[in-house]
Amino acid sequence: MYEQRAVPACSRPGGYGPRMADTEFARKERVVAAEDRPGVPEGTLGVVVMVTGLSWIRYRVRFDNGVELNMLDGRYLSSAPKKKRK
């Protein structure tokens, strides 16, 4: 009666478009730019200022070089290394 269809390997609603990051960051969490972005070279440290979105989580990040980027997908970020306590 009903035909079974293969589900596309994508995490976006509708199953189309680029795959979203599996990592979620919290507000005030330290992150590192995983890729070059406009005004932010790879490896630049930053802080998550705002988290928004329901099905597509986006971040507003203030980087240490003074640039603030909005609408960043998590795939462009990675967790900052933890500081060693003395």
N, CA and C of each residue as an Amber inpcrd file, in Angstrom:
protein
   258
   0.8130000  -1.1750000   0.0000000   0.0000000   0.0000000   0.0000000
   0.8700000   1.2570000   0.0000000   1.8100000   1.3650000   0.9760000
   2.7230000   2.5010000   1.0160000   4.0940000   2.0400000   0.5930000
   4.7570000   2.8980000  -0.1080000   6.0900000   2.5920000  -0.6050000
   7.1350000   3.0840000   0.3850000   8.1350000   2.2830000   0.6870000
   9.2050000   2.7170000   1.5840000  10.2590000   3.4530000   0.7770000
  10.6950000   4.5910000   1.3170000  11.7340000   5.3650000   0.6520000
  12.9560000   5.4380000   1.5470000  14.1070000   5.5120000   0.9260000
  15.3540000   5.6510000   1.6910000  15.4160000   7.0530000   2.2840000
  15.8880000   7.1470000   3.5190000  16.0260000   8.4370000   4.1850000
  17.3990000   9.0050000   3.8700000  17.4680000  10.2450000   3.3550000
  18.7710000  10.8450000   3.0460000  19.6220000  11.0190000   4.3050000
  20.9250000  10.8820000   4.1620000  21.8470000  11.0230000   5.2950000
  22.1570000  12.4900000   5.5150000  21.2110000  13.2040000   6.0720000
  21.3770000  14.6260000   6.3360000  20.5610000  14.9710000   7.5650000
  21.0540000  15.8780000   8.3820000  20.3520000  16.2090000   9.6120000
  19.4440000  17.4340000   9.4680000  19.3490000  18.0020000   8.2910000
  18.4680000  19.1560000   8.0790000  17.0420000  18.6950000   7.8720000
  16.0620000  19.5090000   8.2800000  14.6730000  19.1660000   8.0210000
  14.4440000  19.0040000   6.5250000  13.7600000  17.9860000   6.1480000
  13.5350000  17.7160000   4.7330000  14.6320000  16.8560000   4.1430000
  15.7500000  16.7150000   4.8500000  16.8180000  15.8290000   4.4200000
  17.7150000  16.3670000   3.3330000  17.6410000  17.6570000   3.0320000
  18.4540000  18.1990000   1.9630000  19.3710000  19.2910000   2.4930000
  20.4190000  19.5810000   1.7560000  21.3490000  20.6170000   2.1770000
  22.5480000  20.0150000   2.8920000  23.4910000  20.8620000   3.2890000
  24.7030000  20.3660000   3.9390000  24.4260000  19.7950000   5.3180000
  25.2210000  18.8350000   5.6960000  25.0700000  18.2020000   7.0040000
  25.4740000  19.2000000   8.0960000  24.6770000  19.2370000   9.1730000
  24.9700000  20.1600000  10.2640000  25.9230000  19.5090000  11.2610000
  26.5560000  20.3350000  12.0470000  27.4970000  19.8580000  13.0550000
  26.7570000  19.0960000  14.1540000  27.4090000  18.0730000  14.6980000
  26.8230000  17.2840000  15.7720000  27.1370000  17.8840000  17.1400000
  28.0650000  18.8330000  17.1850000  28.4860000  19.4110000  18.4520000
  27.6480000  20.6450000  18.7740000  27.2370000  20.7640000  20.0240000
  26.5410000  21.9650000  20.4540000  27.3720000  22.6450000  21.5300000
  27.4460000  23.9650000  21.4450000  28.2060000  24.7540000  22.3980000
  27.2450000  25.5600000  23.2540000  27.6540000  25.8510000  24.4650000
  26.8330000  26.6320000  25.3920000  27.2730000  28.0890000  25.3780000
  26.3880000  28.9590000  25.8290000  26.7090000  30.3790000  25.9470000
  27.8700000  30.5470000  26.9260000  28.7770000  31.4460000  26.6490000
  29.9830000  31.7460000  27.4220000  31.0580000  30.6600000  27.3420000
  30.8860000  29.6890000  26.4570000  31.8880000  28.6350000  26.2840000
  33.0020000  29.1330000  25.3700000  34.2470000  28.7630000  25.6990000
  35.4060000  29.1190000  24.8770000  35.4720000  28.1720000  23.6900000
  35.6580000  28.7440000  22.5010000  35.7320000  27.9630000  21.2670000
  36.9190000  28.4260000  20.4380000  37.2340000  27.6550000  19.4000000
  38.3160000  27.9680000  18.4690000  37.7410000  27.9040000  17.0600000
  38.1470000  28.8260000  16.1990000  37.7290000  28.7970000  14.7950000
  38.3760000  27.5880000  14.1270000  37.5510000  26.6570000  13.6430000
  38.0560000  25.4330000  13.0180000  38.4320000  25.6570000  11.5570000
  37.8890000  26.6980000  10.9400000  38.1830000  27.0490000   9.5520000
  38.3320000  28.5670000   9.4480000  38.9880000  29.0120000   8.3870000
  39.0800000  30.4500000   8.1380000  37.6950000  30.9990000   7.8350000
  37.3530000  32.1070000   8.4660000  36.1080000  32.8210000   8.2070000
  36.4930000  34.2650000   7.9170000  35.6200000  35.0680000   7.3580000
  35.9690000  36.4570000   7.0440000  36.4470000  37.2230000   8.2820000
  37.7080000  37.6230000   8.2890000  38.2910000  38.3800000   9.3930000
  38.7760000  37.5420000  10.5510000  38.5780000  36.2150000  10.4700000
  38.9710000  35.3300000  11.5780000  39.7770000  34.1640000  11.0150000
  41.0920000  34.1450000  11.2350000  41.8900000  33.0100000  10.7690000
  41.6420000  31.7610000  11.6040000  41.8990000  30.6230000  11.0090000
  41.7540000  29.3400000  11.7000000  42.6210000  29.3340000  12.9610000
  42.0660000  28.8230000  14.0720000  42.8080000  28.7270000  15.3210000
  42.5930000  29.8950000  16.2730000  41.8210000  30.9040000  15.8620000
  41.5570000  32.0540000  16.7230000  40.5820000  31.6740000  17.8340000
  40.9140000  32.0480000  19.0580000  40.0360000  31.7670000  20.1960000
  38.8850000  32.7580000  20.2410000  37.7620000  32.3130000  20.8230000
  36.6110000  33.1860000  20.9650000  35.6740000  32.6810000  22.0460000
  34.6040000  33.4540000  22.2850000  33.5920000  33.1080000  23.2850000
  32.2260000  33.1300000  22.6170000  31.4050000  32.1110000  22.8890000
  30.0430000  32.0740000  22.3690000  29.2240000  33.1190000  23.1230000
  28.6670000  34.0820000  22.3900000  27.8760000  35.1540000  22.9810000
  26.3980000  34.7810000  22.9980000  25.9420000  34.1000000  21.9430000
  24.5290000  33.7700000  21.8320000  24.3510000  32.4690000  21.0610000
  23.3770000  31.6770000  21.4820000  23.0040000  30.4360000  20.7960000
  21.5600000  30.6040000  20.3490000  21.2750000  30.3120000  19.0870000
  19.9190000  30.4750000  18.5780000  19.5730000  29.3640000  17.5920000
  18.2880000  29.1540000  17.3860000  17.8100000  28.1930000  16.4080000
  17.1250000  27.0000000  17.0470000  16.2390000  26.3770000  16.2940000
  15.5360000  25.1870000  16.7580000  16.0420000  23.9470000  16.0390000
  15.9150000  23.9320000  14.7250000  16.3780000  22.7770000  13.9680000
  17.7900000  22.9790000  13.4340000  18.2130000  24.2300000  13.2910000
  19.5760000  24.5430000  12.8650000  20.1580000  25.4690000  13.9240000
  21.0600000  24.9490000  14.7450000  21.6620000  25.7210000  15.8300000
  22.7670000  26.5980000  15.2560000  22.6760000  27.9000000  15.5660000
  23.6700000  28.8720000  15.0980000  24.2520000  29.6010000  16.2930000
  25.4310000  30.1490000  16.0910000  26.1430000  30.7980000  17.1940000
  26.6010000  32.1870000  16.7970000  26.5950000  33.0820000  17.7800000
  27.2320000  34.3970000  17.6500000  28.4750000  34.3110000  18.5160000
  29.6410000  34.5510000  17.9180000  30.9180000  34.3650000  18.6100000
  31.7330000  35.6500000  18.5440000  32.2690000  36.0580000  19.7060000
  33.1890000  37.1970000  19.7800000  34.6000000  36.6210000  19.8710000
  35.3930000  36.8560000  18.8230000  36.7400000  36.3040000  18.7730000
  37.7290000  37.2500000  19.4300000  38.8590000  36.6980000  19.8660000
  39.8780000  37.4630000  20.5850000  40.5330000  38.5460000  19.7290000
  40.4350000  38.4550000  18.4010000  41.0290000  39.4910000  17.5440000
  40.0720000  40.6690000  17.3320000  38.9260000  40.6870000  18.0600000
  37.9950000  41.7990000  18.0050000  36.8390000  41.6380000  17.0370000
  36.8570000  40.5970000  16.2210000  35.7920000  40.3620000  15.2450000
  34.6760000  39.5570000  15.9010000  33.4360000  39.9440000  15.6140000
  32.2760000  39.2110000  16.1250000  31.4770000  38.7090000  14.9260000
  31.2790000  37.3960000  14.8360000  30.5450000  36.8040000  13.7200000
  29.2270000  36.2180000  14.2130000  28.1940000  36.3880000  13.4060000
  26.8640000  35.8990000  13.7160000  26.4980000  34.7930000  12.7320000
  25.5230000  33.9800000  13.0770000  24.9980000  32.9250000  12.2130000
  26.0620000  31.8800000  11.8520000  26.9430000  31.5670000  12.7920000
  27.9700000  30.5510000  12.5560000  27.4200000  29.1770000  12.8710000
  27.5740000  28.2610000  11.9560000  27.2180000  26.8660000  12.1890000
  28.3150000  26.2360000  13.0430000  27.9760000  25.2420000  13.8220000
  28.9350000  24.5970000  14.7120000  30.0940000  23.9300000  14.0010000
  29.9450000  23.6350000  12.7090000  31.0500000  22.9740000  11.9860000
  32.2540000  23.8930000  11.8020000  32.0340000  25.2080000  11.9720000
  33.1340000  26.1660000  11.8610000  33.8370000  26.4080000  13.1870000
  33.3810000  25.7260000  14.2440000  33.9260000  25.9130000  15.5880000
  34.3530000  24.5800000  16.1810000  35.2800000  24.6550000  17.1280000
  35.6330000  23.4810000  17.9250000  35.8830000  23.9530000  19.3530000
  35.8410000  23.0310000  20.2880000  36.0400000  23.3840000  21.6970000
  37.4650000  23.8540000  21.9290000  37.6030000  24.8840000  22.7380000
  38.9250000  25.3950000  23.0800000  39.5800000  24.4350000  24.0950000
  40.8880000  24.2680000  23.9960000  41.5650000  23.4140000  24.9810000
  41.3980000  23.9630000  26.3890000  41.2110000  23.0800000  27.3400000
  41.0330000  23.4850000  28.7280000  42.3520000  24.0240000  29.2850000
  42.2490000  25.0730000  30.0940000  43.4440000  25.6180000  30.7450000
  43.8820000  24.7050000  31.8730000  45.1780000  24.5050000  31.9810000
  45.7230000  23.6860000  33.0660000  45.7880000  24.5340000  34.3330000
  45.2700000  24.0000000  35.4070000  45.3360000  24.7090000  36.6850000
  46.6300000  24.3540000  37.3920000  47.1950000  25.3340000  38.0650000
  48.4630000  25.1020000  38.7670000  48.2270000  24.6570000  40.1730000
